[in-house]
Amino acid sequence: MIQFFRRFFQSKLGIPLTLAFLALIAFAFASSDVANTGTFGGVAGGDRVAVVGGQKIDSADLVESARSALDRVREENPNISMEAFIAQGGLDDVLDQMIDRAAIAEYARRHGLRAGDNLVNSEIISIPAFRGASGEFDTATFRQALSARRISESAFRSDLSQGLLAQQLLVPAVFGAKAPDKLATRYAALLKERRRGSIAMLPSQAFAPKGAPEKAALEAFYTENRDDFIRPERRVIRYAAFGPEDLDTRIEPTAAEIAARYEEDSATYAASETRRLSQLIVPTQEAANTIRTRVGSGGSLETAAREAGFDVAELGPISQAELAAQSSADVARAAFAAERGAMAAPARSGLGWHVVRVDAVERTAARSLEQVRGEIADTMRAEKRQRALADLAASIEEQLTDGVSLGDIAQQLDVEIQTTRPLLATGSVYGAPNETAPEVLGPALDTAFQMIEGEPQLAEVARGETYLIFEASQIIESAAAPLAEIRDDVIAAWRQDRGAAAAKAAADRVLARVKDGASLSAAISEEETSLPSPEPVNLTRQQLAAFQGQFPAPLALLFSMAQGTTKKLEAPADNGWYVVDLDQIETGTVAADDPLLAQTRQELGPAIGSEYADQLRVALRKELGVERNATAIEAVRKQLLGQN
C-alpha cells in the first residue's frame, strides 16, 4: 500500500539503494547479491573514475563491477548484451552504487566506526554458502565459492567490511521510524478518496505518415536511434552426438568372461534361504525359557511379550548371515535350525536373550551357469559399454586438446555433424521465437555461449549414454543491425516516431481547447483525425490499489492531479499521448478504530525509514564531495564496448 502512495507523491520509485546495503554485503552472498561488489574494495590501478572525499574509485573496479552487474541482469534476461546494458544506463547505475558505498564507508571511518578482522571473520563464518558437508565453516568451500565468482579473498573482505560499516551507520538512522498519527490518518483517508474524470488516447498510428521517408531522413533517424536496433549476440552451433550405437562389437562379452564372472559371483547364484521371524529380546535366559515354554504350550508370543512388558519385532526376509551381523552367530544358528512355525532355542547376543519364532521359510535353488548366462551377459555388456564410452570420450577429449577438429573426429566416429540456425542464449532460434535449439544441446548451451569460436568441446549429455562434441562455428556479436537489413523495421519505427510527434501536437491542441472551456469530448471531436472517444473514470484509491501497482500510467496521473485540471502524458514506446481530465475529487474519511488506519501506521514506518536512509545518502555525498572523471568514465565505456 505504501508503495502505492510513493508512486504518486515522490519522484523516485522503489526502495533507496542505501537500505539494500544493510543486507546486500553482510548477509546475502548465498543469494548472489554479493557478486555485484567483487571489486568495490578500492584496489589500486588505472585512472580514477571518481573520488569520494579522499577515497578513490579506480576504472578497473568499475569495469569489473559493470561486468558483474551484467551477469546478474543476464540471470533474468540472458539475451542482453553489454551494448544494451550500457545503452539502458547500466554503467551509470553501477558507478552511482559504487559512489554511494564509498561515501557511506568513508563517512563511517571518519566518525570512528570500525569493522575489524575479528568482526569480518565472524560474519564470514556465519554465511551459509561457506559451510561444508558437516554444516560448519569450511575454508576450501569458502575459497571455491569466491573463485567461482572470480572474487579475491582480499576484495571480498574489503566488501564485507564496507557492508558492516554501512550497517553501523544506516541502521541507527532508520531504526524505529514511526509515522505521526495525523500523517497516518491522512494517508489512510487517501485510500478512500474518489476521483471522477476522463482519459483520451491519441494513438501514434492515427497520425503516422503513410509513405516512406527520404533516404537522408531515414539514415538520420537510424543514426539518432541506433541503440533501439541493437540485436543480441547469436551463435551458430555445430555438433555431433555419439553413444553406445557408435561402439564396435568389442563390448560383447565372451563365453570365457561370462564363466569367470559366474565363478566370481558364485555366492550370488548358490542356493539360499531367507526367513521371516518374530523376535522378542529379554534380559535373562530364565525369562526367555519361560516365554518359549508358554508359547510351546499353545500360548501366543505376542501375548506373552505384552504381559512381560516387552514388544515383538518382525524381521525379514533375512538371511542367516544378515541375522548374525545384526545379533550374533548363536542367535542366527538357532533361528535357522528351527522349523517353520516353531520356536527357536533361546540364544544370546549383546542385547540380551532372543526368543525367536520362525514365521516363514523362503528357499531359492541354486542356478547354473546356463540359467544365468543371459543375465550375466546383459550386466557385463552394460558395464563394458559404459567403460568403452568413457574411454572413447577420454580419447576424444585428448584429441580436442591437441587441436583435432570437430570434422575429423566426426569422421573417425562415422557420425553426422549437425548445424543449428543462429541461436540466442535462451536457446531460441533468432528470428523465430517459437523455435528452440535441439534438445540434445540443452545441457551444453550455456557453455556454447562462453566458448571461443571454432574450439570444440566435449560434454556428457546423458550419463554413461550420450556424449556431445560441439563448437561455436560462428559468433555474431551484439550490435545494431545494419540499416539495409532492417530497413522495413526502421521505416516502421520512423512512422511511429513521427506519429507520436503529431499526436503530441494534437494533445497540445486538445489541452488548449479544454482550457478555453470545451469539454474533453468536444475538444477531441474537433480534431480532423478520427480518434477514440474519451473513457470515463470513477475510482477510489482503494480500488486502484487492488491493481497491486500494475495500473496504467494515465490512472496514476489522474490520482496525482489537482481537481479541475487537464494534463497530457506520453504513452510508452512512442504509442501516442494521453490527455487526462480530472473533474472532481471526493475526500475520504477514516474512523479512529478503522483497521485501515492501524495498517497504514504500520506500513508507513518502514517507508519513512527508507526516506531517512535516502536523505542520509544524499547528505553524505554532499558533505564528502564527489568528483567524477568524465574522461576515465568514457574510457571505461569504450573498453566495455570493445572500442579500445
URBEL-V749077 format. One record per backbone hydrogen bond with DSSP energy under -1.0 kcal/mol. NH is the residue of the N-H (numbers start at 1). CO is the residue of the C=O. If there is no record, write none. Layout:
NH;CO + NH;CO
//
This chain:
5;1 + 6;2 + 7;3 + 9;5 + 10;6 + 21;17 + 22;19 + 24;20 + 25;21 + 32;29 + 33;28 + 35;32 + 36;33 + 37;34 + 38;35 + 40;37 + 49;57 + 50;57 + 51;627 + 52;55 + 53;625 + 55;52 + 57;50 + 59;47 + 62;58 + 63;59 + 64;60 + 65;61 + 66;62 + 67;63 + 68;64 + 69;65 + 70;66 + 71;67 + 72;68 + 73;69 + 74;70 + 76;73 + 77;73 + 80;77 + 85;81 + 86;82 + 87;83 + 88;84 + 89;86 + 90;85 + 93;89 + 94;90 + 95;91 + 96;92 + 97;93 + 98;94 + 99;95 + 100;96 + 101;97 + 102;98 + 103;99 + 104;100 + 105;101 + 106;102 + 107;103 + 108;104 + 109;105 + 110;106 + 111;107 + 112;109 + 113;108 + 120;116 + 121;117 + 122;118 + 123;119 + 124;120 + 125;121 + 126;122 + 127;124 + 130;127 + 131;128 + 132;136 + 135;132 + 138;130 + 142;138 + 143;139 + 144;140 + 145;141 + 146;142 + 147;143 + 148;144 + 149;145 + 150;147 + 151;146 + 156;152 + 157;153 + 158;154 + 159;155 + 160;156 + 161;157 + 162;158 + 163;159 + 164;160 + 165;161 + 166;162 + 167;163 + 168;164 + 169;165 + 170;166 + 171;167 + 174;170 + 175;171 + 177;174 + 184;180 + 185;181 + 186;182 + 187;183 + 188;184 + 189;185 + 190;186 + 192;189 + 193;190 + 194;586 + 195;539 + 196;584 + 197;537 + 198;581 + 199;535 + 200;579 + 202;577 + 204;575 + 207;204 + 208;204 + 218;214 + 219;215 + 220;216 + 221;217 + 222;218 + 223;219 + 224;220 + 225;221 + 228;225 + 229;226 + 231;479 + 234;476 + 235;423 + 236;474 + 238;471 + 239;418 + 240;469 + 242;467 + 246;243 + 247;244 + 251;248 + 252;249 + 258;254 + 259;255 + 260;256 + 261;257 + 262;258 + 263;259 + 264;260 + 265;261 + 266;263 + 268;265 + 269;265 + 272;364 + 274;362 + 275;318 + 276;360 + 277;315 + 278;357 + 279;313 + 280;355 + 282;353 + 288;284 + 289;285 + 290;286 + 291;287 + 292;288 + 293;289 + 294;290 + 295;291 + 296;292 + 297;293 + 298;295 + 299;294 + 304;300 + 305;301 + 306;302 + 307;303 + 308;304 + 309;306 + 310;305 + 313;279 + 315;277 + 318;275 + 323;319 + 324;320 + 325;321 + 326;322 + 327;323 + 332;328 + 333;329 + 334;330 + 335;331 + 336;332 + 338;334 + 341;358 + 342;339 + 344;356 + 347;354 + 349;352 + 353;282 + 354;347 + 355;280 + 357;278 + 358;342 + 359;276 + 360;276 + 362;274 + 364;272 + 367;269 + 372;368 + 376;372 + 377;373 + 378;374 + 379;375 + 380;376 + 381;377 + 382;378 + 383;379 + 384;380 + 385;381 + 386;382 + 387;383 + 388;384 + 389;385 + 390;386 + 391;387 + 392;388 + 393;389 + 394;390 + 395;391 + 396;392 + 397;393 + 398;394 + 399;395 + 400;396 + 401;397 + 402;398 + 403;400 + 404;399 + 409;405 + 410;406 + 411;407 + 412;408 + 413;409 + 414;410 + 415;410 + 418;239 + 420;237 + 423;235 + 424;428 + 427;424 + 429;435 + 430;422 + 432;429 + 435;432 + 437;427 + 441;438 + 442;439 + 444;441 + 445;442 + 448;444 + 449;445 + 450;447 + 454;472 + 455;452 + 457;470 + 459;468 + 461;466 + 462;466 + 465;462 + 466;462 + 467;242 + 468;459 + 469;240 + 470;457 + 471;238 + 473;236 + 473;471 + 474;236 + 476;234 + 481;229 + 485;482 + 486;482 + 490;486 + 491;487 + 492;488 + 493;489 + 494;490 + 495;491 + 496;492 + 497;493 + 498;494 + 499;495 + 500;496 + 501;497 + 502;498 + 503;499 + 504;500 + 505;501 + 506;502 + 507;503 + 508;504 + 509;505 + 510;506 + 511;507 + 512;508 + 513;509 + 514;510 + 515;511 + 516;512 + 517;514 + 518;513 + 523;519 + 524;520 + 525;521 + 526;522 + 527;524 + 535;199 + 537;197 + 539;195 + 541;193 + 542;191 + 544;540 + 545;541 + 547;544 + 548;545 + 550;547 + 556;552 + 557;553 + 558;554 + 559;555 + 560;557 + 564;582 + 565;562 + 567;580 + 569;578 + 571;576 + 575;572 + 577;202 + 578;569 + 579;200 + 580;567 + 581;198 + 582;565 + 583;196 + 584;196 + 586;194 + 594;591 + 597;594 + 599;595 + 600;596 + 601;597 + 602;598 + 603;599 + 604;600 + 607;603 + 608;604 + 609;605 + 610;606 + 611;607 + 612;608 + 613;609 + 614;610 + 615;611 + 616;612 + 617;613 + 618;614 + 619;615 + 620;616 + 621;617 + 622;618 + 623;619 + 624;620 + 625;621 + 627;51 + 629;49 + 633;629 + 634;630 + 635;631 + 636;632 + 637;633 + 638;634 + 639;635 + 640;636 + 641;637 + 642;639 + 643;638
//
